[in-house]
């Protein structure tokens, strides 16, 4: 009986305190070692900034101006207007009259077996003349010295591909609750320096909001044509680069660019549902494993603490208190470093449960016959556009 109690106590300590402490220590390590980029560097050769856009009237002008008016010279900015039905074409036409370096790439009908964004990036790369290609989402805004900071990583660590996480701007409650968990997901589980220090593709993280690649590397891996049917194209593209032996750097882009990814609870729900399941490998066992780990690390300690205080299970108090303390410290560190909303510290388990709900919805989407995104429907197997 005593041995059974001891084994249960060990399990409770491991689950309630051990996993949160591991996540905290790993996050602190990554906050110190995560590559950031420095000011003052310059790309050698021609530089092309490439922007895929579809119905981006709210952000496209700021995105283009940020790319052209920074401290780093840009040889060309190309925008692929992917059959926008809003004011995006008119805004781009006006900007083309203002900037000689700006060109709009002619849109073509989306071919079979292509997803929209990889096709847009493919067409942009075909039209680009740069030795370095910097892909920037239309809702992402380069900082004045953002390109210089990216260039420094190509110099300092011999990067051939840099993918970075911009500063995430949030306004609505849903954004403030869920989006800060992006950094939590990236920093909690393995040393991010392993992305560029090893060629093992299992050590990989990517963010397609901001991605820079040498032209030679791009051509060597087949460009975005090689990932034409991948909904989560950034992970697939960077995995190909690592598998081909190229050095991929996953960088802290907080001082490189900013992004307002979503603007409502619905957009948060649909956007993460599109990416989450495929982003962890597209396998139900992997999804289940990740969800169990997330619940254990970020929700269970709070459940245990409430049980200990309200249910009279005093022996559960200390492992639960340590686990909750580790979670609070982790979220406080991320909030300080990335200027995240402070309410996320208090509502952390609620945000984690929301993300778990999105994860299961993502599985439901990908298990169905089709996925809808950005006005298009993609078939389950080929992700072929239906509209």
HELIX and SHEET records of a PDB file:
HELIX    1   1 UNK A    2  UNK A   13  1                                  12    
HELIX    2   2 UNK A   14  UNK A   18  3                                   5    
HELIX    3   3 UNK A   19  UNK A   33  1                                  15    
HELIX    4   4 UNK A   60  UNK A   68  1                                   9    
HELIX    5   5 UNK A   88  UNK A   98  1                                  11    
HELIX    6   6 UNK A  116  UNK A  127  1                                  12    
HELIX    7   7 UNK A  146  UNK A  156  1                                  11    
HELIX    8   8 UNK A  173  UNK A  178  1                                   6    
HELIX    9   9 UNK A  181  UNK A  187  1                                   7    
HELIX   10  10 UNK A  194  UNK A  197  1                                   4    
HELIX   11  11 UNK A  215  UNK A  220  1                                   6    
HELIX   12  12 UNK A  223  UNK A  227  5                                   5    
HELIX   13  13 UNK A  233  UNK A  243  1                                  11    
HELIX   14  14 UNK A  265  UNK A  279  1                                  15    
HELIX   15  15 UNK A  284  UNK A  298  1                                  15    
HELIX   16  16 UNK A  300  UNK A  311  1                                  12    
HELIX   17  17 UNK A  314  UNK A  316  5                                   3    
HELIX   18  18 UNK A  317  UNK A  338  1                                  22    
HELIX   19  19 UNK A  343  UNK A  346  1                                   4    
HELIX   20  20 UNK A  348  UNK A  367  1                                  20    
SHEET    1   A 8 UNK A 102  UNK A 105  0                                        
SHEET    2   A 8 UNK A  76  UNK A  81  1                                        
SHEET    3   A 8 UNK A  47  UNK A  53  1                                        
SHEET    4   A 8 UNK A 132  UNK A 136  1                                        
SHEET    5   A 8 UNK A 210  UNK A 214 -1                                        
SHEET    6   A 8 UNK A 161  UNK A 168 -1                                        
SHEET    7   A 8 UNK A 248  UNK A 259  1                                        
SHEET    8   A 8 UNK A 140  UNK A 142 -1                                        
SHEET    1   B 2 UNK A 370  UNK A 373  0                                        
SHEET    2   B 2 UNK A 376  UNK A 379 -1                                        
END                                                                             
